[in-house]
């Protein structure tokens, strides 16, 4: 933004001094376009020499300033060449002139926009928010109810509830863990591995009821003297070991536990 301001200032302060004209370069171009000044009376060599002499006094010019001057100078050269060269017959149109005028209008509008942006930058305006209308306030719909006595509303609600009915209640059934099956499973495991940790039997059951049944089954087997529980140290691992093969192994362990309890 600062470079735009400096370039605009350099061109605005540039004043030409010719035998037939004295003023800024933009004014010279407008007078020639409006036929208020003959292009043949203007020396383009003098225009170029004065511009470069002016930039040399300033210590040089930016590429943007040189490009703006070259654009205006090129149009002056085109206008002067048309006056010096023989004109074609009147029947032949010259669309290039209209294109030149439109380009000059675009150039003028861009220069005004650059000057406006430079002024905004100098004023510290770095953002431009579009103005939009405020958000419309939501309108709450208003519903009117027909006046009915409370008894009629209560009866209507009851009829509606009776017609809808109640959804069927589905209860998830949990598998029943048999103590006898758990005892048989522990005995088969000890038959393959006579010494096993108690935690292995407990962790082998995910559900809490199954783990409790496994613990109860081990207590029954200990009471029936079919297994022995050993603990090497305080708070150490409890080892379950098969205590031989009794002669009455084929009997129901639960019955055996009841008989030992009666004794």
Rosetta blueprint (number, residue, H / E / L):
1 X L
2 X H
3 X H
4 X H
5 X H
6 X H
7 X H
8 X H
9 X H
10 X H
11 X H
12 X H
13 X H
14 X L
15 X L
16 X E
17 X E
18 X L
19 X L
20 X L
21 X L
22 X E
23 X E
24 X L
25 X H
26 X H
27 X H
28 X H
29 X H
30 X H
31 X H
32 X H
33 X H
34 X L
35 X L
36 X L
37 X L
38 X L
39 X H
40 X H
41 X H
42 X L
43 X L
44 X H
45 X H
46 X H
47 X H
48 X H
49 X H
50 X H
51 X H
52 X H
53 X H
54 X H
55 X H
56 X H
57 X H
58 X L
59 X L
60 X L
61 X L
62 X L
63 X H
64 X H
65 X H
66 X H
67 X H
68 X H
69 X H
70 X H
71 X H
72 X H
73 X H
74 X H
75 X H
76 X H
77 X H
78 X H
79 X H
80 X H
81 X H
82 X H
83 X H
84 X H
85 X L
86 X L
87 X L
88 X L
89 X L
90 X L
91 X L
92 X L
93 X L
94 X L
95 X H
96 X H
97 X H
98 X H
99 X H
100 X H
101 X H
102 X H
103 X H
104 X H
105 X H
106 X H
107 X H
108 X H
109 X H
110 X H
111 X H
112 X H
113 X H
114 X H
115 X H
116 X H
117 X H
118 X H
119 X H
120 X H
121 X H
122 X H
123 X H
124 X L
125 X L
126 X L
127 X L
128 X L
129 X L
130 X L
131 X L
132 X L
133 X L
134 X L
135 X L
136 X L
137 X L
138 X L
139 X L
140 X L
141 X L
142 X L
143 X L
144 X L
145 X L
146 X L
147 X L
148 X L
149 X L
150 X H
151 X H
152 X H
153 X H
154 X H
155 X H
156 X H
157 X H
158 X H
159 X H
160 X H
161 X H
162 X H
163 X H
164 X H
165 X L
166 X L
167 X L
168 X L
169 X L
170 X L
171 X L
172 X L
173 X L
174 X L
175 X L
176 X L
177 X L
178 X L
179 X H
180 X H
181 X H
182 X H
183 X H
184 X H
185 X H
186 X H
187 X H
188 X H
189 X H
190 X H
191 X H
192 X H
193 X L
194 X L
195 X E
196 X E
197 X E
198 X H
199 X H
200 X H
201 X H
202 X H
203 X H
204 X L
205 X L
206 X L
207 X L
208 X H
209 X H
210 X H
211 X H
212 X H
213 X H
214 X H
215 X H
216 X H
217 X H
218 X H
219 X H
220 X H
221 X H
222 X H
223 X H
224 X L
225 X L
226 X L
227 X E
228 X E
229 X E
230 X E
231 X E
232 X L
233 X L
234 X L
235 X L
236 X L
237 X L
238 X E
239 X E
240 X E
241 X E
242 X E
243 X L
244 X L
245 X L
246 X L
247 X L
248 X L
249 X L
250 X L
251 X L
252 X L
253 X H
254 X H
255 X H
256 X H
257 X H
258 X H
259 X H
260 X H
261 X H
262 X H
263 X L
